[in-house]
Amino acid sequence: MRRKQSTPRHGVCQRQIHEQAAQRLATVFNPTPTHRQPLLLQLLFWAALRVSTLAAACRRHPDGPCDQTVRTALLQALPKRLSTLERRCNQALVQDLPRRLRRGKRTLAIDWHWVPYHGEPFRSENELRRSKPEQGTTTFHVYATVAIVHHGERFTIALTAVQAGDSNVSVLGRLIVQLRQLDLKIQVILLDRQFSNGPVIALLQDEGLPFVMPAMFRGRAPKPPRKPTGFRVFQKAQPGWYTYEQSVAGTKRKYSVCVTWKVVKHRRKQTKHRKVQVFIAWKYRADRDVLRELYRRRFGIETSYRQLKRARIRTSTRNPLLRFFFVAVALILQNVWLWLHLVVWNAKPNCAESVELKTLRFVDFLDLLAQPLPPEQVNESNT
């Protein structure tokens, strides 16, 4: 009779979770007195768990430091320039990047995250971007991210702040510089519809990066006897691949256009109609259905944004430096949680408080971070 093989139990201790999160955040901080950092980290972890403010964390802490003292200490621990803070946060995001994410070609997704803002700018109007009304405001702090989307994994590897004077090309250029430093093999980059313009396509082609993005239906609408122009010609086209040529800054740019049809059902009327989807692609060719399913993976980055909202520390400050840091903290904690599942530590036999990774949800991970370490684990970490 064949013996039943037991599945190995993989888990982590609370001390190991604290160490991984603290090591990454230490990359962001300036050299600070060692006695301040543990308290500052514990307050940050508590505020991230409760989706609350640092002031609320100070009130709930047993030793209860003044919230103004904590904010002053946090500002002293952070660099003064936003560019320096971005560079350190990106180093923390890719610290100990799992080897399985470095091997082979990867699918990347680039998107913007809009945080509604009610108030005046800190120093310049350039700090805020305006868009359609959401949550009672038309002003937003905007952040662009790059995430690896593969087999359900959403690992953020680049982050940058987007200001009012930044164009799609300038933002994409900063993200590409960060990607080049990682030396990743890129299979294709999935972009949002807002990147569908000539200068962005020219930049990606000059960098030699394959991409897929939905097309914006620009041009003259069909009105007999005049024919449609621009991408509106593909609204009535048959499904398939086409070659399109566009003039950008006096240079002819060629790329492929994929037209797909999808039958959708109206939720209320239960009637079926045909939905036309048009994609722009370069250096990437696949079956129409495969391409459509590939682009659906981009929405995995939306899941990372939901988790970002679940761990982003709330604040009423106008300082864009602190606001960027709180967004980066949420993404760094999410990466640590993913890193634990990708690397998979074996639980130590002498660690009775270990937690199985397969049952460690993101909320439970934040809860372990917010709790103080038990004395026996504190002693073990100091040895």
Summary of the structure (lengths in Angstrom):
residues: 383
radius of gyration: 23.9
end to end distance: 47.1
largest distance: 82.7
contacts: 1124
relative contact order: 0.17
helix: 44%
strand: 25%
